[in-house]
Amino acid sequence: MPRIVNRVLIGIVGLALLLLGGSVLAVGLGAPPPSWWIHDGRHDVLLSDAERTRWQGSGWWWPTVIAALAVLVLLALWWLTAVLRRRRLTEVLVDTGDGEGALLRGRALEGVLASEAGGLEGVAHAHVQLTGRRTAPEARVQLHLEPHVDPGAALNDLTTRALAHARNSAGLAAFPAEVRMKGVKHRAERVS
């Protein structure tokens, strides 16, 4: 889940709970209830006997309530797993050839790959993030290209140099990568 969507959802839920809780607290402490308030005063119950038993005889009521609550629980669980799921790969398993394996820190591989990609001709800045499993890592590479650089040539250099070195040094059979390129902003050139 994108960080912005998560923050907006948390902000909306927090604001709604704050307004509702503050309103209940204010009425409970003796403030006059507003005109839109669903209860008459401080000692009014949340659900009266008539409200509580109003839909009891209807066959559709309880399945609808249970289905709505189940959907809310599933949405809350989805949100929780989306927040807790790690996006970044922390370690890569390198096959040493002797039946054992060595663990390579994901951040170290990201740093080396970003510095090698940033050193390519025409690349102003590179950012790399590893995803996937530790036995089959994948890379997300973002390249900021200088003006007048051929994106095809930059992609070819990245593939044949930086990604090939990373794949060979980690002993991986394949190292899939998603590459996004952006042009660096620059001033307009004068034509004379």
C-alpha positions in Angstrom: 0.0 0.0 0.0 1.4 3.4 -0.9 2.6 5.5 2.0 0.4 8.4 1.1 -2.8 6.3 0.9 -2.0 4.8 4.3 -1.5 8.2 5.9 -4.7 9.6 4.4 -6.7 6.6 5.6 -5.2 6.8 9.1 -5.9 10.6 9.1 -9.5 10.1 8.1 -10.2 7.3 10.6 -8.4 9.3 13.4 -10.3 12.5 12.6 -13.7 10.7 12.6 -12.9 8.9 15.9 -11.7 12.1 17.5 -14.8 14.0 16.5 -17.2 11.2 17.6 -15.3 10.6 20.8 -15.1 14.4 21.6 -18.8 14.8 20.9 -19.8 11.9 23.2 -17.4 13.2 25.9 -18.8 16.8 25.7 -22.4 15.6 25.9 -21.5 13.2 28.7 -20.0 16.1 30.7 -23.2 18.1 30.4 -22.8 20.2 27.2 -26.1 20.6 25.4 -26.4 18.2 22.5 -26.4 19.7 19.0 -29.5 19.6 16.8 -28.2 16.7 14.7 -27.3 14.6 17.8 -29.2 11.2 17.8 -29.8 11.3 21.6 -31.7 13.7 23.8 -29.3 14.2 26.7 -26.7 13.0 29.1 -28.6 10.1 30.5 -30.1 8.8 27.3 -29.1 5.2 26.4 -27.3 4.3 23.2 -30.1 1.9 22.0 -33.5 1.9 23.5 -35.6 -1.3 23.7 -37.6 -0.2 20.7 -34.5 0.5 18.6 -32.8 -2.7 19.7 -35.8 -5.0 18.9 -37.0 -3.1 15.8 -35.6 -5.4 13.2 -35.5 -8.6 15.3 -38.3 -10.3 13.4 -36.9 -9.6 9.9 -35.0 -12.5 8.4 -32.6 -10.3 6.4 -31.4 -8.2 9.4 -28.8 -10.4 11.1 -27.2 -11.8 7.9 -26.8 -8.3 6.7 -25.2 -7.1 10.0 -22.9 -10.1 10.1 -21.9 -9.7 6.4 -21.2 -5.9 6.9 -19.1 -6.7 10.0 -17.2 -9.4 8.2 -16.4 -7.1 5.3 -15.1 -4.5 7.8 -12.9 -7.1 9.5 -11.5 -8.3 6.2 -10.7 -4.7 5.1 -9.0 -4.1 8.5 -7.0 -7.3 8.2 -6.0 -6.3 4.6 -4.9 -2.9 5.7 -2.9 -4.4 8.6 -1.1 -6.9 6.4 -0.4 -4.1 3.8 1.1 -1.9 6.5 3.2 -4.7 8.1 4.5 -6.3 4.9 8.1 -5.6 4.1 8.6 -4.1 0.7 12.4 -4.1 0.8 14.5 -7.2 0.7 16.8 -7.4 3.7 19.2 -10.2 2.5 20.1 -12.1 -0.5 21.2 -15.8 -0.4 24.4 -16.2 -2.4 25.3 -19.7 -3.5 28.9 -20.3 -2.6 29.2 -23.5 -4.7 30.1 -25.8 -1.7 26.6 -26.7 -0.7 26.6 -23.8 1.8 25.3 -20.3 1.3 26.3 -16.9 2.3 23.9 -14.0 3.2 24.5 -10.7 1.5 22.8 -7.7 3.0 20.2 -6.2 0.7 21.2 -2.7 1.4 24.8 -3.4 0.5 23.8 -4.8 -2.9 21.4 -1.8 -3.4 24.2 0.6 -2.6 26.7 -1.0 -4.9 24.2 -1.3 -7.7 23.1 2.4 -7.2 26.6 3.7 -7.2 27.6 1.7 -10.3 24.4 2.7 -12.1 25.0 6.4 -11.0 28.4 6.2 -12.5 27.2 5.3 -16.0 27.5 8.0 -18.7 24.6 10.3 -18.7 23.1 9.2 -15.4 22.8 12.0 -12.9 21.4 9.9 -10.0 20.3 6.3 -9.5 18.1 4.8 -6.8 17.8 1.0 -6.4 15.4 -1.0 -4.2 15.5 -4.8 -4.0 12.2 -6.8 -3.8 11.2 -10.4 -4.2 12.5 -13.4 -2.3 16.1 -13.8 -0.9 16.7 -16.7 -3.4 15.2 -14.8 -6.3 15.7 -11.1 -5.8 14.3 -8.4 -8.2 15.5 -4.8 -8.6 13.5 -1.6 -9.0 15.9 0.9 -10.5 15.1 4.6 -11.0 17.5 6.5 -13.2 17.6 10.3 -13.5 19.1 11.0 -16.9 21.0 14.1 -18.0 19.6 16.1 -20.9 20.4 14.8 -24.4 21.0 11.3 -23.3 19.6 8.4 -25.3 17.4 6.4 -22.9 18.0 3.2 -25.0 21.8 3.6 -24.6 21.4 4.2 -20.9 19.2 1.2 -20.5 21.7 -1.0 -22.4 24.6 0.2 -20.3 22.7 -0.5 -17.1 21.7 -4.0 -18.3 25.1 -5.0 -19.6 27.2 -3.4 -16.9 25.6 -2.7 -13.5 22.9 -5.4 -13.5 25.2 -8.0 -15.1 27.9 -7.4 -12.4 25.3 -7.6 -9.6 23.9 -10.9 -11.1 27.3 -12.4 -11.5 28.6 -11.3 -8.1 25.6 -12.7 -6.3 25.6 -15.9 -8.3 22.1 -15.5 -9.5 20.7 -17.3 -12.6 18.4 -14.4 -13.3 18.1 -10.9 -11.9 14.9 -9.2 -13.3 14.7 -5.5 -13.0 12.1 -2.8 -13.5 13.8 0.4 -14.7 12.1 3.8 -14.6 13.8 6.7 -16.2 13.3 10.4 -15.6 14.9 13.4 -17.2 16.7 15.9 -15.0 15.3 19.4 -15.2 17.5 21.9 -16.9 17.4 25.4 -18.2 16.4 26.1 -21.7 19.3 26.5 -24.1 19.6 29.6 -26.3 19.8 29.1 -30.0 21.8 31.8 -31.8 
